[in-house]
């Protein structure tokens, strides 16, 4: 309807007669025509005239609908929308009330159509629909983070328009939203007994309950599940007639008790309608059923679970599982069987698996040919009595086969090779014990190939599950049953197991296997064999992971001395051991020695291994961290960004080493006061580590503790305390009560207690940390300085000045090199201490001390 036509009408929104009062009600807005109406309000297209000219949607309560309950609900929607700031949620620009007291608000005008209509009109494929649906999930997640539930998610409330040629979804109409964490209006709004709020076709079972007491964020997850069902099939889980005709009690019964058919089953029963649905998705009915079977069936039905506890916990969880499906990864909605995981791997790596299969066939043919050639050559050489030439040629052929095998295996991952490799290994060992050939070298080559795979694998959730429950258990049984009498083979397996357990953060088990690997290789190979030295290096690394830094330093120095003499100073194993020793020196606070070792190691690694080798990048990462701890932030940031860029390119964004670089860069940003940038990096790292390593892995917990410290620096003390308390509790369970990571978290939490005015709690926790550092012989570490600073501040708050002075001065010595945020806090605490002490005991020289520390 045009502007001129509207001007000749005699009513305004809600039925108000045209007059000066009505015109004043919409002062600054030129109403054009009514877009639509709902149960309680009307929505008009309007042109805002000031302060900027733009098209907006203006929503006002209908005439005659202005009861207290409706007005409260309308205000609830206005305030709910005002909280949102997300691309997938329509923005609120303004609000007000008519002279009669009926509220209205002005929001972003979305010139779109319902999401289902958009998808069908543009014939979007199933994957394109899923991508768009994931955007909607993230918008709903944003609303939940603002403590608001929509409670009426349906296609007409999710409009899609094209922005620069790309579909943009917008969620509208929070008219029946419910606050989950605080009041949206002055008076809390309760659903009237017997009143059902929502749309039956998209309503969750708990929403259909007239009490409304069990409605939470998972109600929206259910509605999203209905929408997903409709986007995939073109049909609803339950038709409108099924839900609306029988009455309220039958509606409740259906939603609570009747299971809808799976999407693929629904498609199979549609008949002629299935052809239209498939055409709208750019495919045929049979292919569409095939697309829905499996992952999408499972994801949709998990979102539609009757019991809330069995649904996805959040819209983001639902979106994440859809993302896994689109990337051909294992989805959480399905049981993680070995066959399913292998199938996913094959789909993700079709070319690689095909090549590997071809290589395997080629390898068999090659091995057979080599065996035939070797046998014929042997016969000829026997006749020529050339035993030495025969042995040489056979050895060369064997080495070619072994190298070819190792190269092929190293390109795959444990998900695909775990079961096959262990079965093959078991068969080879059993054959050897029966005297049926399979020389020892073939077995050790297979172990070396597995070790190479494990050394480079990203421990994803699937891989961790596989390693923990399949490979490691089978390996232990194989060791006990088949390999007890072959110490060299058993040593290879023990070292592999130690590495796998260390990757999982299970350090006690890792130490047990690492010790056995050293003992077995000493017995079979002697103290100077490269394999023995590698096992010694691994054992020292496990000591460090356990926090036993003195033991780790002793073991690394012993190993390094032998490697320099036996392998040479530029051998990769020697350089790796040097880097490990530098890391222990860094952990102990010996920064000058650590920097010298890192610089020497890095220079050699770049020359010998290349600038993108994993060992080179790890040395760069740690040298950058060392610069940061010394306050050399420009050098640290430059080197850390370079390392992160290369790791992302070479290792991938989710590799644990990439995430380590990300956390270290966040620390550099935080140390320079760029807390927003640091928080963003830490959040990204923590989210990825939880997904890749698991929520209880030491690296994940370390990043969580760092994120909590950023919260504290931003003044968000409550959030910091909650996150750090959860982190400390998990660290104590995983690492034990005296691990350095645990003690550092205790010191930081004690500092938070002091910040929030709880000096007694702060003193108790800080003293516990200080005593543990002393028992662990870490009294000279920077982490000890953090704990003593927290203790000194707690004593200061209790006016125990002499005790506080002793702790703060001791902390200042530990924190002064390198200077940083903790050092600055310690100096400020000393200023406060001496100023307070001067007030309590004048003329004792405390004022001069306060001035001295203030000047520093």
Secondary structure, 3 states (H helix, E strand, C coil): CCHHHHHCCCECHHHCECCHHHHHHCCCEEEEEEEEECCCEEEEEEEECCCCCEEEEEEEECCCCCCHHHHHHHHHHHHHHHHCCCCCECCEEEEEECCCCCEEEEEECCCCEEHHHHHHHCCCCHHHHHHHHHHHHHHHHHHHHCCEECCCCCHHHEEEEEECCEEEEEECCCCCCEECCCCCCCCCCCCCCCCCCCCHHHCCCCCCCCCCCCCCHHHHHHHHHHHHHHHHHCCCCCCHHHHHCCCHHHHHHHHHHCCCCCHHHHHHCCCHHHHHHHHHCCCCHHHHHHHHCCHHHHHHHHHCCCCHHHCCCCHHHHHHHHHHHHCCCCCCCCCCCHHHHHHHHHHHCHHHHHHHHHHHHHHHHHHHHHHHHHHHHHHHHHHCCCHHHHHHHHHHHHHHHHHHHHHHHHCCCHHHHHHHHHHHHHHHHHHHHCCCCCCHHHHHHHHHHHHHHHHHCCCCHHHHHHHHHHHHHHHHHHHHHHCCCCHHHHHHHHHHHHHHHHHCCCHHHHHHHHHHHHHHHHHHHCCCCHHHHHHHHHHHHHHHHCCCHHHHHHHHHHHHHHHHHHCCCCCHHHHHHHHHHHHHHHHCCCHHHHHHHHHHHHHHHHHHCCCCCHHHHHHHHHHHHHHHHCCCHHHHHHHHHHHHHHHHHHCCCCCHHHHHHHHHHHHHHHHCCCHHHHHHHHHHHHHHHHHHCCCCCHHHHHHHHHHHHHHHHCCCHHHHHHHHHHHHHHHHHHHCCCCHHHHHHHHHHHHHHHHCCCHHHHHHHHHHHHHHHHHCCCCCCHHHHHHHHHHHHHHHHCCCHHHHHHHHHHHHHHHCCCCCHHHHHHHHHHHHHHHHHHHHCCCCCHHHHHHHHHHC
